[in-house]
Amino acid sequence: MPPAEINESTERIPVGRVTILRRGKKGIWTAEYHQHGRHCRRSLRTTNQKAAQQRARDLNAELIDGSLPDPYTAAPISIGEAIEQFLAAKGVDGRSSKTLAKYRTELNRLARYASSHRVHNIQDITAPLYDRYRADRSRQIDTYTAYNHGMILITFLKWCRIRRLVRDSPLEGYQLPKPRRRHHMTPTLAQVNALLAAADEPLRTILATLAFTGMRVGELRQLRPQDLDLEEGWIRIASREDWKTKTGVSRKVPIHPRLRKYLAALPKTRRSLVFTGATGKPAEPRPIDEGKLNDVAKRVARSLGMPVGRQVCGFVTHSLRHFFLSHTLNARVPKYAVDAWVGHTGDQSVGRMYYGFTDDESQRLMNSVPFDETVLPNGTTNKKEDTDDIQ
């Protein structure tokens, strides 16, 4: 029977003192039984019915002769303490500080919700409590964000079971339905040119760097002067001891000729970062504030009549990454090359692993991309960038 059609009520098969049934979308067989007056559940780790029945017979024999070990009973541990242990372990695994902060925010939110329902220990979290929490969160956030947060909680509870903080995860075998990814705005080259023409410095250089490299805002805010190699024509996006890229992998992006003039005009300072302050102002030594930068960029986009904000699939600073991906691919740049520039590591195909990408080829491909600055939505020529001095 296909997993999607599995109905637990019609798939319960008794095997002595043990009952087996399918669980989850994959239809994995699970054994249920009572031991010392307690209801126990154990995954048989197979989708094959004959194999599951044989394992259930072995389990039943151990129950009868008393050789089955007593289920692990974890000492009570608070949800907060379990969260701290989880975050410490993930930090050792190399998760980025941004990812750890996302984990902490969502898990602490769960802990507060559980506490409001008088649930304080990790062992007392149940599937119904999780369902009520998800329903409450779904009313506050969009579907895809709710899915991502749900996966954090499933991962956390699975980790607690593996580390024996709980005997069983209440979500064992549970599969969250993955929603379709929401549509994001992809600006056209004409719209990007209009944004650059309307923006003042230093915002213009920031937007140009995002648009013509495809880097993430979090990567741009960590750029150091030594990461810009104008002589050789590279921007290095490098993980280091105090900061890591989203994937932990360093890379370098060729500097397109159009971007070079912006970067060459940057003021020579002794700042530790290329762009600082809320929108890159050199007087403020702090790294760029992503939220404030996004607000300022949306204000410029709104003045041009562009829709803004994710709620309406409008412009946000991350839209410039979408622009770079789309424009370079439409310019017939190989996907492997574009993935290398933007830091995508999900493609583990043989073709990707064996693709030889030399520095000369990378530079040649970047130089071939037509980032024509004269294209504007109204058909006029963009002259502001040629005449204005970049502060």
C-alpha positions as CSV (number, residue, x, y, z in Angstrom):
1,M,0.0,0.0,0.0
2,P,1.5,3.4,-0.9
3,P,2.5,5.4,2.2
4,A,0.1,8.3,1.3
5,E,-2.8,5.8,1.7
6,I,-1.7,4.3,4.9
7,N,-4.4,4.3,7.6
8,E,-3.1,3.4,11.1
9,S,-6.5,2.0,12.2
10,T,-6.5,-0.6,9.4
11,E,-2.8,-1.6,9.7
12,R,-2.5,-2.7,13.3
13,I,-1.1,-6.3,13.3
14,P,-0.8,-8.2,16.6
15,V,2.3,-10.2,17.2
16,G,2.0,-11.8,20.6
17,R,2.2,-9.0,23.2
18,V,3.4,-6.6,20.5
19,T,1.3,-4.7,18.0
20,I,2.9,-3.3,14.9
21,L,1.6,-0.5,12.7
22,R,2.8,1.9,10.0
23,R,3.6,5.5,10.9
24,G,4.5,8.6,9.0
25,K,4.4,9.3,5.3
26,K,7.2,6.8,4.6
27,G,5.1,4.0,6.2
28,I,7.8,2.9,8.7
29,W,6.6,0.0,10.9
30,T,6.5,0.7,14.6
31,A,6.0,-1.7,17.5
32,E,3.8,-0.9,20.5
33,Y,3.7,-2.9,23.7
34,H,3.5,-2.5,27.5
35,Q,6.4,-3.2,29.8
36,H,6.2,-2.8,33.6
37,G,2.8,-1.1,33.2
38,R,4.1,1.5,30.8
39,H,3.1,2.0,27.2
40,C,6.2,1.7,25.0
41,R,6.8,2.4,21.3
42,R,9.8,1.5,19.2
43,S,10.5,2.1,15.5
44,L,11.3,-1.2,13.7
45,R,13.2,0.9,11.1
46,T,11.7,-0.9,8.0
47,T,8.9,-0.4,5.5
48,N,8.9,-4.2,4.7
49,Q,6.0,-6.0,6.5
50,K,7.7,-9.4,6.7
51,A,10.9,-7.9,8.2
52,A,8.8,-5.9,10.7
53,Q,6.9,-9.0,11.8
54,Q,10.1,-10.9,12.3
55,R,11.5,-8.1,14.4
56,A,8.3,-8.0,16.4
57,R,8.5,-11.7,17.1
58,D,12.0,-11.2,18.4
59,L,10.8,-8.3,20.6
60,N,7.9,-10.4,21.8
61,A,10.2,-13.2,22.8
62,E,12.3,-10.8,24.8
63,L,9.2,-9.5,26.6
64,I,8.2,-13.1,27.5
65,D,11.5,-14.2,28.9
66,G,12.2,-10.8,30.6
67,S,15.4,-10.1,28.7
68,L,14.2,-6.9,27.1
69,P,16.0,-4.0,28.8
70,D,13.8,-1.5,30.7
71,P,13.2,1.5,28.5
72,Y,15.5,4.4,29.2
73,T,14.0,6.8,31.8
74,A,15.7,10.1,31.6
75,A,16.1,12.3,34.7
76,P,13.8,15.4,34.5
77,I,15.5,18.3,32.7
78,S,14.0,21.7,32.0
79,I,13.2,22.8,28.5
80,G,15.6,25.7,28.9
81,E,18.5,23.5,29.9
82,A,17.8,21.2,27.0
83,I,17.9,24.2,24.7
84,E,21.2,25.3,26.0
85,Q,22.7,21.8,25.5
86,F,21.3,21.7,22.0
87,L,22.7,25.1,21.0
88,A,26.1,24.2,22.5
89,A,26.2,21.0,20.5
90,K,25.2,22.7,17.3
91,G,27.9,25.4,17.9
92,V,30.5,22.6,18.0
93,D,29.0,21.2,14.8
94,G,29.9,24.5,13.1
95,R,26.5,26.2,12.8
96,S,26.9,29.9,12.1
97,S,26.1,32.5,14.8
98,K,23.1,33.7,12.7
99,T,21.7,30.1,12.5
100,L,22.2,29.6,16.3
101,A,20.4,32.9,17.0
102,K,17.5,31.7,14.8
103,Y,17.4,28.4,16.7
104,R,17.5,30.2,20.1
105,T,14.7,32.6,19.2
106,E,12.3,29.9,18.1
107,L,13.1,27.4,20.8
108,N,12.8,30.0,23.6
109,R,9.5,30.9,22.1
110,L,8.4,27.3,22.4
111,A,9.7,27.2,26.0
112,R,7.6,30.3,26.9
113,Y,4.5,28.7,25.3
114,A,5.0,25.5,27.1
115,S,5.5,27.2,30.4
116,S,2.2,29.1,29.9
117,H,0.6,25.7,29.7
118,R,2.4,24.5,32.9
119,V,4.9,22.3,31.0
120,H,8.4,22.9,32.2
121,N,10.4,19.7,31.5
122,I,11.5,18.5,28.1
123,Q,10.0,15.0,28.9
124,D,6.5,16.5,29.3
125,I,6.3,18.0,25.7
126,T,3.6,16.1,23.8
127,A,2.4,16.0,20.2
128,P,-0.9,17.8,21.1
129,L,1.1,20.6,22.8
130,Y,3.3,20.9,19.7
131,D,0.2,21.0,17.4
132,R,-1.4,23.7,19.5
133,Y,1.8,25.7,19.4
134,R,2.1,25.4,15.6
135,A,-1.5,26.5,15.2
136,D,-0.8,29.5,17.4
137,R,2.3,30.4,15.4
138,S,0.6,29.9,12.0
139,R,-1.7,32.7,12.8
140,Q,1.2,35.1,13.3
141,I,3.6,34.1,10.4
142,D,3.4,33.0,6.8
143,T,3.2,29.3,5.8
144,Y,6.8,28.9,4.7
145,T,8.2,30.5,7.9
146,A,6.0,28.3,10.0
147,Y,7.4,25.3,8.1
148,N,11.0,26.3,8.8
149,H,10.2,26.9,12.5
150,G,8.5,23.6,12.7
151,M,11.5,21.8,11.3
152,I,13.7,23.5,14.0
153,L,11.4,22.0,16.7
154,I,11.4,18.5,15.1
155,T,15.2,18.6,14.9
156,F,15.5,19.7,18.5
157,L,13.3,17.0,19.8
158,K,15.0,14.3,17.7
159,W,18.4,15.5,19.1
160,C,17.0,15.3,22.6
161,R,16.0,11.6,22.0
162,I,19.4,10.8,20.5
163,R,21.1,12.4,23.5
164,R,18.8,10.5,25.8
165,L,17.3,13.6,27.4
166,V,13.9,12.0,26.5
167,R,13.0,8.4,26.0
168,D,11.1,9.0,22.8
169,S,10.5,12.1,20.7
170,P,6.8,12.9,20.7
171,L,7.2,13.7,17.0
172,E,9.0,10.5,16.0
173,G,8.1,9.7,12.4
174,Y,6.2,13.0,12.0
175,Q,6.5,14.6,8.5
176,L,5.7,18.2,8.1
177,P,4.0,19.0,4.8
178,K,6.4,21.2,2.9
179,P,4.6,24.2,1.4
180,R,5.5,25.8,-2.0
181,R,8.1,28.4,-1.7
182,R,6.6,31.9,-2.0
183,H,7.3,34.0,-5.0
184,H,10.0,36.7,-4.6
185,M,10.4,39.8,-6.8
186,T,13.2,39.7,-9.3
187,P,14.0,43.2,-10.5
188,T,14.8,43.8,-14.1
189,L,18.1,45.4,-15.2
190,A,16.1,48.6,-16.0
191,Q,14.7,48.7,-12.5
192,V,18.1,48.1,-11.0
193,N,19.5,51.0,-13.1
194,A,16.6,53.2,-11.9
195,L,17.4,52.3,-8.3
196,L,21.1,53.2,-8.7
197,A,20.2,56.4,-10.5
198,A,17.8,57.5,-7.7
199,A,20.1,56.5,-4.8
200,D,22.6,58.7,-3.2
201,E,26.0,57.6,-1.9
202,P,27.0,55.5,-0.1
203,L,23.7,53.6,-0.7
204,R,24.3,53.5,-4.4
205,T,27.6,51.7,-4.1
206,I,26.1,49.2,-1.6
207,L,23.2,48.4,-3.9
208,A,25.5,48.1,-6.9
209,T,27.7,45.7,-5.0
210,L,24.7,43.5,-4.1
211,A,23.3,43.7,-7.6
212,F,26.5,42.9,-9.5
213,T,27.9,40.2,-7.2
214,G,24.8,38.4,-5.9
215,M,26.2,38.3,-2.4
216,R,23.9,38.3,0.7
217,V,23.5,41.4,2.8
218,G,25.0,39.6,5.7
219,E,28.1,38.9,3.6
220,L,28.4,42.5,2.4
221,R,28.3,43.9,5.9
222,Q,31.3,41.8,6.8
223,L,33.5,42.9,3.8
224,R,36.9,44.2,4.9
225,P,39.2,46.4,2.8
226,Q,41.6,43.5,2.3
227,D,38.8,41.5,0.8
228,L,38.6,43.9,-2.2
229,D,41.4,43.1,-4.7
230,L,40.8,45.7,-7.5
231,E,44.2,45.0,-9.0
232,E,43.4,41.3,-9.7
233,G,39.7,41.9,-10.0
234,W,38.2,39.9,-7.1
235,I,35.9,40.2,-4.1
236,R,36.7,37.6,-1.5
237,I,33.9,36.5,0.7
238,A,35.8,34.5,3.3
239,S,34.8,32.7,6.5
240,R,37.1,33.6,9.4
241,E,37.4,32.9,13.1
242,D,34.9,35.6,14.2
243,W,32.5,35.2,11.3
244,K,31.4,32.5,8.8
245,T,29.4,32.6,5.6
246,K,26.0,30.9,5.6
247,T,27.4,27.6,4.3
248,G,30.8,28.1,6.0
249,V,32.5,27.9,2.6
250,S,34.7,30.8,1.4
251,R,34.5,32.0,-2.2
252,K,35.6,34.8,-4.5
253,V,33.6,36.7,-7.1
254,P,35.0,38.5,-10.1
255,I,34.5,42.3,-10.1
256,H,32.4,43.2,-13.1
257,P,33.8,46.3,-15.0
258,R,30.6,48.2,-14.1
259,L,31.1,47.5,-10.4
260,R,34.8,48.4,-10.5
261,K,34.2,52.1,-10.9
262,Y,32.0,52.2,-7.7
263,L,34.5,50.3,-5.6
264,A,37.5,52.3,-7.0
265,A,35.8,55.5,-5.8
266,L,35.3,54.3,-2.2
267,P,37.1,56.6,0.2
268,K,40.4,55.4,1.5
269,T,40.1,54.9,5.3
270,R,41.5,52.7,8.1
271,R,38.1,51.2,8.9
272,S,38.0,47.5,9.6
273,L,34.9,47.1,7.3
274,V,34.2,48.5,3.9
275,F,30.6,49.6,4.7
276,T,29.6,50.7,8.2
277,G,26.7,52.4,10.0
278,A,23.0,52.1,9.1
279,T,23.6,52.6,5.4
280,G,27.3,52.5,5.0
281,K,28.3,56.0,6.3
282,P,32.0,56.0,7.2
283,A,31.4,58.2,10.3
284,E,29.7,55.2,12.0
285,P,32.1,52.4,12.9
286,R,29.4,49.8,13.4
287,P,28.6,47.1,10.8
288,I,25.7,47.9,8.5
289,D,22.3,47.5,10.2
290,E,20.5,45.1,7.8
291,G,17.0,46.2,8.8
292,K,17.8,49.9,8.4
293,L,19.5,49.3,5.1
294,N,16.4,47.4,3.8
295,D,14.1,50.3,5.0
296,V,16.2,52.9,3.1
297,A,16.4,50.8,-0.1
298,K,12.7,50.2,0.0
299,R,12.1,53.9,0.4
300,V,14.0,54.5,-2.8
301,A,12.2,51.7,-4.6
302,R,8.8,53.1,-3.5
303,S,9.7,56.5,-4.8
304,L,10.1,54.9,-8.2
305,G,6.7,53.3,-8.1
306,M,7.9,49.8,-7.4
307,P,6.0,47.5,-5.0
308,V,8.0,46.9,-1.8
309,G,7.9,44.4,1.0
310,R,7.7,40.6,1.1
311,Q,4.0,40.7,1.9
312,V,3.2,41.9,-1.6
313,C,6.1,40.1,-3.3
314,G,7.8,43.5,-3.7
315,F,11.3,44.8,-3.5
316,V,13.7,44.1,-0.6
317,T,17.4,44.3,-0.6
318,H,17.6,40.5,-1.1
319,S,15.8,41.0,-4.4
320,L,19.1,42.1,-5.8
321,R,20.5,38.6,-5.2
322,H,17.5,37.3,-7.2
323,F,18.4,39.8,-10.0
324,F,22.0,38.7,-10.2
325,L,21.0,35.0,-10.4
326,S,18.4,35.6,-13.0
327,H,20.3,38.0,-15.1
328,T,23.5,36.0,-15.3
329,L,21.7,32.8,-16.1
330,N,19.7,34.6,-18.8
331,A,23.1,35.8,-20.2
332,R,23.9,32.1,-20.7
333,V,26.4,31.9,-17.9
334,P,26.6,28.2,-16.8
335,K,24.7,27.4,-13.7
336,Y,27.7,25.9,-12.0
337,A,29.6,29.2,-12.4
338,V,26.7,31.2,-11.0
339,D,26.4,28.8,-8.1
340,A,30.1,29.3,-7.4
341,W,29.7,33.1,-7.4
342,V,26.7,33.2,-5.1
343,G,27.8,30.4,-2.8
344,H,25.1,27.8,-3.5
345,T,26.4,24.4,-2.3
346,G,23.2,22.3,-2.6
347,D,24.1,20.8,-6.0
348,Q,26.1,17.6,-5.2
349,S,25.7,16.1,-8.7
350,V,28.7,14.4,-10.4
351,G,28.7,17.1,-13.0
352,R,29.0,19.8,-10.3
353,M,31.8,17.9,-8.5
354,Y,33.9,17.5,-11.7
355,Y,33.2,20.9,-13.2
356,G,36.6,22.6,-13.7
357,F,36.2,26.4,-13.0
358,T,39.5,28.3,-13.4
359,D,40.0,31.9,-12.4
360,D,40.5,33.0,-16.0
361,E,37.2,31.4,-17.0
362,S,35.4,33.0,-14.0
363,Q,36.7,36.4,-15.0
364,R,35.8,35.8,-18.7
365,L,32.2,34.8,-17.9
366,M,31.7,37.7,-15.5
367,N,33.0,40.2,-18.1
368,S,30.6,38.8,-20.6
369,V,27.5,39.6,-18.6
370,P,25.7,42.6,-20.1
371,F,25.0,44.9,-17.1
372,D,24.2,47.8,-19.5
373,E,23.8,50.9,-17.4
374,T,21.9,52.9,-20.1
375,V,18.7,50.8,-19.8
376,L,16.0,52.5,-17.8
377,P,12.3,51.7,-17.6
378,N,11.3,54.9,-19.4
379,G,13.9,54.4,-22.1
380,T,16.1,57.3,-21.1
381,T,19.9,57.1,-20.6
382,N,21.2,56.8,-17.1
383,K,23.7,59.7,-16.9
384,K,23.7,60.3,-13.2
385,E,26.2,57.6,-12.5
386,D,28.6,59.0,-15.1
387,T,28.5,62.5,-13.8
388,D,28.1,62.3,-10.1
389,D,31.1,61.9,-7.8
390,I,30.9,59.1,-5.4
391,Q,31.5,60.5,-1.9
